[in-house]
């Protein structure tokens, strides 16, 4: 396992070095191009989980009220 982590760390160091040597404009464009869709996908997943959880809790509350009546 340690060898795998070493390979990943070495690869990441190379990516980081490459990125820091780019022009600032390219860094921003690359960051927006990668982080924009990534953040959008994470936000969509969180929104979906929250929506389903709230819907489930509301439905459970309605079923409980229906049984009490």
PDB file of N, CA, C and O in Angstrom:
ATOM      1  N   UNK A   1       0.828  -1.192   0.000  1.00  0.00           N
ATOM      2  CA  UNK A   1       0.000   0.000   0.000  1.00  0.00           C
ATOM      3  C   UNK A   1       0.868   1.250   0.000  1.00  0.00           C
ATOM      4  O   UNK A   1       0.534   2.242  -0.648  1.00  0.00           O
ATOM      5  N   UNK A   2       1.949   1.207   0.704  1.00  0.00           N
ATOM      6  CA  UNK A   2       2.838   2.351   0.778  1.00  0.00           C
ATOM      7  C   UNK A   2       3.419   2.699  -0.590  1.00  0.00           C
ATOM      8  O   UNK A   2       3.623   3.872  -0.903  1.00  0.00           O
ATOM      9  N   UNK A   3       3.682   1.681  -1.398  1.00  0.00           N
ATOM     10  CA  UNK A   3       4.235   1.919  -2.733  1.00  0.00           C
ATOM     11  C   UNK A   3       3.216   2.640  -3.608  1.00  0.00           C
ATOM     12  O   UNK A   3       3.578   3.517  -4.393  1.00  0.00           O
ATOM     13  N   UNK A   4       1.941   2.272  -3.474  1.00  0.00           N
ATOM     14  CA  UNK A   4       0.889   2.920  -4.260  1.00  0.00           C
ATOM     15  C   UNK A   4       0.776   4.387  -3.860  1.00  0.00           C
ATOM     16  O   UNK A   4       0.676   5.264  -4.719  1.00  0.00           O
ATOM     17  N   UNK A   5       0.792   4.650  -2.561  1.00  0.00           N
ATOM     18  CA  UNK A   5       0.713   6.036  -2.090  1.00  0.00           C
ATOM     19  C   UNK A   5       1.912   6.854  -2.560  1.00  0.00           C
ATOM     20  O   UNK A   5       1.783   8.035  -2.882  1.00  0.00           O
ATOM     21  N   UNK A   6       3.067   6.220  -2.595  1.00  0.00           N
ATOM     22  CA  UNK A   6       4.265   6.918  -3.072  1.00  0.00           C
ATOM     23  C   UNK A   6       4.125   7.277  -4.552  1.00  0.00           C
ATOM     24  O   UNK A   6       4.497   8.377  -4.963  1.00  0.00           O
ATOM     25  N   UNK A   7       3.593   6.357  -5.349  1.00  0.00           N
ATOM     26  CA  UNK A   7       3.387   6.627  -6.775  1.00  0.00           C
ATOM     27  C   UNK A   7       2.386   7.760  -6.969  1.00  0.00           C
ATOM     28  O   UNK A   7       2.606   8.651  -7.790  1.00  0.00           O
ATOM     29  N   UNK A   8       1.292   7.727  -6.219  1.00  0.00           N
ATOM     30  CA  UNK A   8       0.278   8.785  -6.322  1.00  0.00           C
ATOM     31  C   UNK A   8       0.862  10.124  -5.891  1.00  0.00           C
ATOM     32  O   UNK A   8       0.632  11.141  -6.546  1.00  0.00           O
ATOM     33  N   UNK A   9       1.611  10.132  -4.799  1.00  0.00           N
ATOM     34  CA  UNK A   9       2.207  11.374  -4.313  1.00  0.00           C
ATOM     35  C   UNK A   9       3.214  11.929  -5.319  1.00  0.00           C
ATOM     36  O   UNK A   9       3.272  13.140  -5.533  1.00  0.00           O
ATOM     37  N   UNK A  10       3.995  11.063  -5.928  1.00  0.00           N
ATOM     38  CA  UNK A  10       4.961  11.497  -6.938  1.00  0.00           C
ATOM     39  C   UNK A  10       4.245  12.064  -8.157  1.00  0.00           C
ATOM     40  O   UNK A  10       4.654  13.089  -8.700  1.00  0.00           O
ATOM     41  N   UNK A  11       3.166  11.392  -8.589  1.00  0.00           N
ATOM     42  CA  UNK A  11       2.387  11.888  -9.729  1.00  0.00           C
ATOM     43  C   UNK A  11       1.781  13.253  -9.404  1.00  0.00           C
ATOM     44  O   UNK A  11       1.830  14.171 -10.222  1.00  0.00           O
ATOM     45  N   UNK A  12       1.210  13.379  -8.210  1.00  0.00           N
ATOM     46  CA  UNK A  12       0.583  14.642  -7.823  1.00  0.00           C
ATOM     47  C   UNK A  12       1.615  15.760  -7.741  1.00  0.00           C
ATOM     48  O   UNK A  12       1.324  16.891  -8.131  1.00  0.00           O
ATOM     49  N   UNK A  13       2.799  15.474  -7.250  1.00  0.00           N
ATOM     50  CA  UNK A  13       3.860  16.486  -7.203  1.00  0.00           C
ATOM     51  C   UNK A  13       4.198  16.970  -8.608  1.00  0.00           C
ATOM     52  O   UNK A  13       4.437  18.160  -8.817  1.00  0.00           O
ATOM     53  N   UNK A  14       4.220  16.046  -9.577  1.00  0.00           N
ATOM     54  CA  UNK A  14       4.493  16.428 -10.958  1.00  0.00           C
ATOM     55  C   UNK A  14       3.395  17.308 -11.528  1.00  0.00           C
ATOM     56  O   UNK A  14       3.675  18.296 -12.207  1.00  0.00           O
ATOM     57  N   UNK A  15       2.145  16.953 -11.256  1.00  0.00           N
ATOM     58  CA  UNK A  15       1.012  17.765 -11.723  1.00  0.00           C
ATOM     59  C   UNK A  15       1.055  19.146 -11.096  1.00  0.00           C
ATOM     60  O   UNK A  15       0.849  20.153 -11.774  1.00  0.00           O
ATOM     61  N   UNK A  16       1.322  19.188  -9.808  1.00  0.00           N
ATOM     62  CA  UNK A  16       1.383  20.459  -9.090  1.00  0.00           C
ATOM     63  C   UNK A  16       2.508  21.348  -9.631  1.00  0.00           C
ATOM     64  O   UNK A  16       2.326  22.553  -9.807  1.00  0.00           O
ATOM     65  N   UNK A  17       3.653  20.750  -9.886  1.00  0.00           N
ATOM     66  CA  UNK A  17       4.771  21.510 -10.438  1.00  0.00           C
ATOM     67  C   UNK A  17       4.430  22.044 -11.822  1.00  0.00           C
ATOM     68  O   UNK A  17       4.737  23.193 -12.138  1.00  0.00           O
ATOM     69  N   UNK A  18       3.799  21.217 -12.648  1.00  0.00           N
ATOM     70  CA  UNK A  18       3.399  21.650 -13.989  1.00  0.00           C
ATOM     71  C   UNK A  18       2.409  22.796 -13.908  1.00  0.00           C
ATOM     72  O   UNK A  18       2.521  23.773 -14.648  1.00  0.00           O
ATOM     73  N   UNK A  19       1.441  22.681 -13.013  1.00  0.00           N
ATOM     74  CA  UNK A  19       0.410  23.704 -12.894  1.00  0.00           C
ATOM     75  C   UNK A  19       0.987  25.028 -12.399  1.00  0.00           C
ATOM     76  O   UNK A  19       0.605  26.088 -12.894  1.00  0.00           O
ATOM     77  N   UNK A  20       1.883  24.982 -11.450  1.00  0.00           N
ATOM     78  CA  UNK A  20       2.438  26.224 -10.909  1.00  0.00           C
ATOM     79  C   UNK A  20       3.368  26.916 -11.901  1.00  0.00           C
ATOM     80  O   UNK A  20       3.642  28.108 -11.753  1.00  0.00           O
ATOM     81  N   UNK A  21       3.853  26.203 -12.898  1.00  0.00           N
ATOM     82  CA  UNK A  21       4.733  26.817 -13.888  1.00  0.00           C
ATOM     83  C   UNK A  21       3.967  27.414 -15.058  1.00  0.00           C
ATOM     84  O   UNK A  21       4.558  28.072 -15.914  1.00  0.00           O
ATOM     85  N   UNK A  22       2.641  27.188 -15.103  1.00  0.00           N
ATOM     86  CA  UNK A  22       1.837  27.771 -16.171  1.00  0.00           C
ATOM     87  C   UNK A  22       1.623  29.258 -15.937  1.00  0.00           C
ATOM     88  O   UNK A  22       1.777  29.754 -14.821  1.00  0.00           O
ATOM     89  N   UNK A  23       1.267  29.957 -16.999  1.00  0.00           N
ATOM     90  CA  UNK A  23       0.885  31.359 -16.888  1.00  0.00           C
ATOM     91  C   UNK A  23      -0.385  31.448 -16.042  1.00  0.00           C
ATOM     92  O   UNK A  23      -1.204  30.529 -16.049  1.00  0.00           O
ATOM     93  N   UNK A  24      -0.548  32.552 -15.315  1.00  0.00           N
ATOM     94  CA  UNK A  24      -1.682  32.707 -14.408  1.00  0.00           C
ATOM     95  C   UNK A  24      -3.018  32.575 -15.140  1.00  0.00           C
ATOM     96  O   UNK A  24      -3.956  31.968 -14.623  1.00  0.00           O
ATOM     97  N   UNK A  25      -3.102  33.142 -16.342  1.00  0.00           N
ATOM     98  CA  UNK A  25      -4.347  33.069 -17.109  1.00  0.00           C
ATOM     99  C   UNK A  25      -4.703  31.615 -17.408  1.00  0.00           C
ATOM    100  O   UNK A  25      -5.864  31.225 -17.283  1.00  0.00           O
ATOM    101  N   UNK A  26      -3.724  30.819 -17.798  1.00  0.00           N
ATOM    102  CA  UNK A  26      -3.975  29.401 -18.062  1.00  0.00           C
ATOM    103  C   UNK A  26      -4.349  28.658 -16.786  1.00  0.00           C
ATOM    104  O   UNK A  26      -5.176  27.747 -16.820  1.00  0.00           O
ATOM    105  N   UNK A  27      -3.746  29.039 -15.660  1.00  0.00           N
ATOM    106  CA  UNK A  27      -4.101  28.418 -14.388  1.00  0.00           C
ATOM    107  C   UNK A  27      -5.573  28.672 -14.061  1.00  0.00           C
ATOM    108  O   UNK A  27      -6.286  27.762 -13.639  1.00  0.00           O
ATOM    109  N   UNK A  28      -6.023  29.914 -14.258  1.00  0.00           N
ATOM    110  CA  UNK A  28      -7.412  30.262 -13.968  1.00  0.00           C
ATOM    111  C   UNK A  28      -8.351  29.512 -14.905  1.00  0.00           C
ATOM    112  O   UNK A  28      -9.344  28.938 -14.457  1.00  0.00           O
ATOM    113  N   UNK A  29      -8.047  29.511 -16.198  1.00  0.00           N
ATOM    114  CA  UNK A  29      -8.906  28.812 -17.161  1.00  0.00           C
ATOM    115  C   UNK A  29      -8.965  27.317 -16.864  1.00  0.00           C
ATOM    116  O   UNK A  29     -10.038  26.717 -16.937  1.00  0.00           O
ATOM    117  N   UNK A  30      -7.856  26.723 -16.537  1.00  0.00           N
ATOM    118  CA  UNK A  30      -7.822  25.304 -16.206  1.00  0.00           C
ATOM    119  C   UNK A  30      -8.585  25.032 -14.917  1.00  0.00           C
ATOM    120  O   UNK A  30      -9.324  24.053 -14.819  1.00  0.00           O
ATOM    121  N   UNK A  31      -8.405  25.895 -13.940  1.00  0.00           N
ATOM    122  CA  UNK A  31      -9.130  25.741 -12.677  1.00  0.00           C
ATOM    123  C   UNK A  31     -10.628  25.847 -12.861  1.00  0.00           C
ATOM    124  O   UNK A  31     -11.382  25.044 -12.312  1.00  0.00           O
ATOM    125  N   UNK A  32     -11.070  26.837 -13.632  1.00  0.00           N
ATOM    126  CA  UNK A  32     -12.502  27.007 -13.882  1.00  0.00           C
ATOM    127  C   UNK A  32     -13.033  25.841 -14.718  1.00  0.00           C
ATOM    128  O   UNK A  32     -14.135  25.351 -14.467  1.00  0.00           O
ATOM    129  N   UNK A  33     -12.272  25.403 -15.689  1.00  0.00           N
ATOM    130  CA  UNK A  33     -12.700  24.306 -16.545  1.00  0.00           C
ATOM    131  C   UNK A  33     -12.814  22.974 -15.817  1.00  0.00           C
ATOM    132  O   UNK A  33     -13.633  22.132 -16.185  1.00  0.00           O
ATOM    133  N   UNK A  34     -11.998  22.780 -14.787  1.00  0.00           N
ATOM    134  CA  UNK A  34     -12.036  21.528 -14.030  1.00  0.00           C
ATOM    135  C   UNK A  34     -12.932  21.670 -12.798  1.00  0.00           C
ATOM    136  O   UNK A  34     -13.789  20.822 -12.548  1.00  0.00           O
ATOM    137  N   UNK A  35     -12.733  22.735 -12.038  1.00  0.00           N
ATOM    138  CA  UNK A  35     -13.476  22.889 -10.791  1.00  0.00           C
ATOM    139  C   UNK A  35     -14.935  23.260 -11.007  1.00  0.00           C
ATOM    140  O   UNK A  35     -15.789  22.887 -10.203  1.00  0.00           O
ATOM    141  N   UNK A  36     -15.237  23.985 -12.073  1.00  0.00           N
ATOM    142  CA  UNK A  36     -16.622  24.367 -12.344  1.00  0.00           C
ATOM    143  C   UNK A  36     -17.526  23.159 -12.503  1.00  0.00           C
ATOM    144  O   UNK A  36     -18.492  23.025 -11.752  1.00  0.00           O
ATOM    145  N   UNK A  37     -17.250  22.272 -13.455  1.00  0.00           N
ATOM    146  CA  UNK A  37     -18.086  21.081 -13.604  1.00  0.00           C
ATOM    147  C   UNK A  37     -18.044  20.152 -12.377  1.00  0.00           C
ATOM    148  O   UNK A  37     -19.054  19.546 -12.021  1.00  0.00           O
ATOM    149  N   UNK A  38     -16.891  20.047 -11.745  1.00  0.00           N
ATOM    150  CA  UNK A  38     -16.778  19.198 -10.564  1.00  0.00           C
ATOM    151  C   UNK A  38     -17.668  19.714  -9.438  1.00  0.00           C
ATOM    152  O   UNK A  38     -18.396  18.939  -8.817  1.00  0.00           O
ATOM    153  N   UNK A  39     -17.616  21.011  -9.173  1.00  0.00           N
ATOM    154  CA  UNK A  39     -18.455  21.608  -8.129  1.00  0.00           C
ATOM    155  C   UNK A  39     -19.930  21.513  -8.499  1.00  0.00           C
ATOM    156  O   UNK A  39     -20.771  21.288  -7.627  1.00  0.00           O
ATOM    157  N   UNK A  40     -20.258  21.681  -9.785  1.00  0.00           N
ATOM    158  CA  UNK A  40     -21.647  21.561 -10.217  1.00  0.00           C
ATOM    159  C   UNK A  40     -22.163  20.139  -9.966  1.00  0.00           C
ATOM    160  O   UNK A  40     -23.283  19.959  -9.488  1.00  0.00           O
ATOM    161  N   UNK A  41     -21.351  19.140 -10.284  1.00  0.00           N
ATOM    162  CA  UNK A  41     -21.766  17.741 -10.088  1.00  0.00           C
ATOM    163  C   UNK A  41     -21.954  17.434  -8.607  1.00  0.00           C
ATOM    164  O   UNK A  41     -22.911  16.756  -8.233  1.00  0.00           O
ATOM    165  N   UNK A  42     -21.055  17.923  -7.764  1.00  0.00           N
ATOM    166  CA  UNK A  42     -21.183  17.693  -6.324  1.00  0.00           C
ATOM    167  C   UNK A  42     -22.442  18.382  -5.794  1.00  0.00           C
ATOM    168  O   UNK A  42     -23.177  17.799  -4.997  1.00  0.00           O
ATOM    169  N   UNK A  43     -22.695  19.625  -6.233  1.00  0.00           N
ATOM    170  CA  UNK A  43     -23.890  20.349  -5.788  1.00  0.00           C
ATOM    171  C   UNK A  43     -25.159  19.639  -6.242  1.00  0.00           C
ATOM    172  O   UNK A  43     -26.131  19.580  -5.489  1.00  0.00           O
ATOM    173  N   UNK A  44     -25.170  19.097  -7.461  1.00  0.00           N
ATOM    174  CA  UNK A  44     -26.341  18.371  -7.957  1.00  0.00           C
ATOM    175  C   UNK A  44     -26.576  17.106  -7.136  1.00  0.00           C
ATOM    176  O   UNK A  44     -27.721  16.770  -6.833  1.00  0.00           O
ATOM    177  N   UNK A  45     -25.510  16.408  -6.777  1.00  0.00           N
ATOM    178  CA  UNK A  45     -25.650  15.192  -5.971  1.00  0.00           C
ATOM    179  C   UNK A  45     -26.173  15.521  -4.572  1.00  0.00           C
ATOM    180  O   UNK A  45     -27.058  14.833  -4.063  1.00  0.00           O
ATOM    181  N   UNK A  46     -25.633  16.561  -3.956  1.00  0.00           N
ATOM    182  CA  UNK A  46     -26.097  16.960  -2.624  1.00  0.00           C
ATOM    183  C   UNK A  46     -27.557  17.394  -2.686  1.00  0.00           C
ATOM    184  O   UNK A  46     -28.344  17.045  -1.806  1.00  0.00           O
ATOM    185  N   UNK A  47     -27.925  18.152  -3.715  1.00  0.00           N
ATOM    186  CA  UNK A  47     -29.307  18.599  -3.874  1.00  0.00           C
ATOM    187  C   UNK A  47     -30.252  17.405  -4.004  1.00  0.00           C
ATOM    188  O   UNK A  47     -31.327  17.397  -3.405  1.00  0.00           O
ATOM    189  N   UNK A  48     -29.862  16.418  -4.770  1.00  0.00           N
ATOM    190  CA  UNK A  48     -30.686  15.229  -4.961  1.00  0.00           C
ATOM    191  C   UNK A  48     -30.878  14.471  -3.648  1.00  0.00           C
ATOM    192  O   UNK A  48     -31.988  14.044  -3.331  1.00  0.00           O
ATOM    193  N   UNK A  49     -29.809  14.308  -2.894  1.00  0.00           N
ATOM    194  CA  UNK A  49     -29.893  13.596  -1.618  1.00  0.00           C
ATOM    195  C   UNK A  49     -30.791  14.354  -0.644  1.00  0.00           C
ATOM    196  O   UNK A  49     -31.629  13.750   0.026  1.00  0.00           O
ATOM    197  N   UNK A  50     -30.621  15.666  -0.564  1.00  0.00           N
ATOM    198  CA  UNK A  50     -31.444  16.468   0.343  1.00  0.00           C
ATOM    199  C   UNK A  50     -32.907  16.416  -0.078  1.00  0.00           C
ATOM    200  O   UNK A  50     -33.786  16.262   0.770  1.00  0.00           O
ATOM    201  N   UNK A  51     -33.177  16.540  -1.366  1.00  0.00           N
ATOM    202  CA  UNK A  51     -34.554  16.513  -1.853  1.00  0.00           C
ATOM    203  C   UNK A  51     -35.228  15.181  -1.535  1.00  0.00           C
ATOM    204  O   UNK A  51     -36.374  15.159  -1.085  1.00  0.00           O
ATOM    205  N   UNK A  52     -34.531  14.077  -1.763  1.00  0.00           N
ATOM    206  CA  UNK A  52     -35.106  12.762  -1.476  1.00  0.00           C
ATOM    207  C   UNK A  52     -35.317  12.562   0.022  1.00  0.00           C
ATOM    208  O   UNK A  52     -36.319  11.979   0.437  1.00  0.00           O
ATOM    209  N   UNK A  53     -34.382  13.040   0.829  1.00  0.00           N
ATOM    210  CA  UNK A  53     -34.507  12.898   2.280  1.00  0.00           C
ATOM    211  C   UNK A  53     -35.698  13.691   2.801  1.00  0.00           C
ATOM    212  O   UNK A  53     -36.473  13.183   3.612  1.00  0.00           O
ATOM    213  N   UNK A  54     -35.848  14.919   2.349  1.00  0.00           N
ATOM    214  CA  UNK A  54     -36.973  15.749   2.789  1.00  0.00           C
ATOM    215  C   UNK A  54     -38.289  15.135   2.329  1.00  0.00           C
ATOM    216  O   UNK A  54     -39.243  15.079   3.105  1.00  0.00           O
ATOM    217  N   UNK A  55     -38.361  14.676   1.091  1.00  0.00           N
ATOM    218  CA  UNK A  55     -39.584  14.062   0.580  1.00  0.00           C
ATOM    219  C   UNK A  55     -39.930  12.812   1.386  1.00  0.00           C
ATOM    220  O   UNK A  55     -41.098  12.580   1.700  1.00  0.00           O
ATOM    221  N   UNK A  56     -38.933  12.015   1.719  1.00  0.00           N
ATOM    222  CA  UNK A  56     -39.176  10.801   2.491  1.00  0.00           C
ATOM    223  C   UNK A  56     -39.698  11.141   3.884  1.00  0.00           C
ATOM    224  O   UNK A  56     -40.632  10.504   4.372  1.00  0.00           O
ATOM    225  N   UNK A  57     -39.089  12.155   4.531  1.00  0.00           N
ATOM    226  CA  UNK A  57     -39.527  12.544   5.876  1.00  0.00           C
ATOM    227  C   UNK A  57     -40.933  13.128   5.854  1.00  0.00           C
ATOM    228  O   UNK A  57     -41.722  12.862   6.760  1.00  0.00           O
ATOM    229  N   UNK A  58     -41.260  13.916   4.839  1.00  0.00           N
ATOM    230  CA  UNK A  58     -42.607  14.467   4.734  1.00  0.00           C
ATOM    231  C   UNK A  58     -43.632  13.352   4.518  1.00  0.00           C
ATOM    232  O   UNK A  58     -44.702  13.365   5.126  1.00  0.00           O
ATOM    233  N   UNK A  59     -43.309  12.403   3.666  1.00  0.00           N
ATOM    234  CA  UNK A  59     -44.219  11.287   3.410  1.00  0.00           C
ATOM    235  C   UNK A  59     -44.399  10.446   4.669  1.00  0.00           C
ATOM    236  O   UNK A  59     -45.510   9.999   4.956  1.00  0.00           O
ATOM    237  N   UNK A  60     -43.334  10.227   5.420  1.00  0.00           N
ATOM    238  CA  UNK A  60     -43.431   9.455   6.658  1.00  0.00           C
ATOM    239  C   UNK A  60     -44.322  10.180   7.661  1.00  0.00           C
ATOM    240  O   UNK A  60     -45.117   9.545   8.354  1.00  0.00           O
ATOM    241  N   UNK A  61     -44.197  11.491   7.744  1.00  0.00           N
ATOM    242  CA  UNK A  61     -45.047  12.272   8.645  1.00  0.00           C
ATOM    243  C   UNK A  61     -46.507  12.210   8.239  1.00  0.00           C
ATOM    244  O   UNK A  61     -47.387  12.107   9.093  1.00  0.00           O
ATOM    245  N   UNK A  62     -46.767  12.272   6.947  1.00  0.00           N
ATOM    246  CA  UNK A  62     -48.157  12.180   6.470  1.00  0.00           C
ATOM    247  C   UNK A  62     -48.742  10.794   6.745  1.00  0.00           C
ATOM    248  O   UNK A  62     -49.909  10.676   7.118  1.00  0.00           O
ATOM    249  N   UNK A  63     -47.932   9.742   6.563  1.00  0.00           N
ATOM    250  CA  UNK A  63     -48.413   8.383   6.862  1.00  0.00           C
ATOM    251  C   UNK A  63     -48.712   8.240   8.349  1.00  0.00           C
ATOM    252  O   UNK A  63     -49.699   7.609   8.727  1.00  0.00           O
ATOM    253  N   UNK A  64     -47.867   8.821   9.192  1.00  0.00           N
ATOM    254  CA  UNK A  64     -48.075   8.753  10.641  1.00  0.00           C
ATOM    255  C   UNK A  64     -49.365   9.474  11.032  1.00  0.00           C
ATOM    256  O   UNK A  64     -50.134   8.971  11.852  1.00  0.00           O
ATOM    257  N   UNK A  65     -49.603  10.652  10.446  1.00  0.00           N
ATOM    258  CA  UNK A  65     -50.829  11.410  10.736  1.00  0.00           C
ATOM    259  C   UNK A  65     -52.056  10.650  10.236  1.00  0.00           C
ATOM    260  O   UNK A  65     -53.098  10.664  10.891  1.00  0.00           O
ATOM    261  N   UNK A  66     -51.947   9.990   9.089  1.00  0.00           N
ATOM    262  CA  UNK A  66     -53.069   9.234   8.548  1.00  0.00           C
ATOM    263  C   UNK A  66     -53.417   8.045   9.441  1.00  0.00           C
ATOM    264  O   UNK A  66     -54.589   7.695   9.579  1.00  0.00           O
ATOM    265  N   UNK A  67     -52.405   7.422  10.049  1.00  0.00           N
ATOM    266  CA  UNK A  67     -52.660   6.300  10.949  1.00  0.00           C
ATOM    267  C   UNK A  67     -53.281   6.756  12.263  1.00  0.00           C
ATOM    268  O   UNK A  67     -54.065   6.026  12.869  1.00  0.00           O
ATOM    269  N   UNK A  68     -52.931   7.965  12.703  1.00  0.00           N
ATOM    270  CA  UNK A  68     -53.469   8.493  13.956  1.00  0.00           C
ATOM    271  C   UNK A  68     -54.923   8.894  13.820  1.00  0.00           C
ATOM    272  O   UNK A  68     -55.657   8.875  14.808  1.00  0.00           O
ATOM    273  N   UNK A  69     -55.359   9.256  12.627  1.00  0.00           N
ATOM    274  CA  UNK A  69     -56.761   9.702  12.429  1.00  0.00           C
ATOM    275  C   UNK A  69     -57.714   8.593  12.344  1.00  0.00           C
ATOM    276  O   UNK A  69     -58.912   8.820  12.179  1.00  0.00           O
TER     277      UNK A  69
END
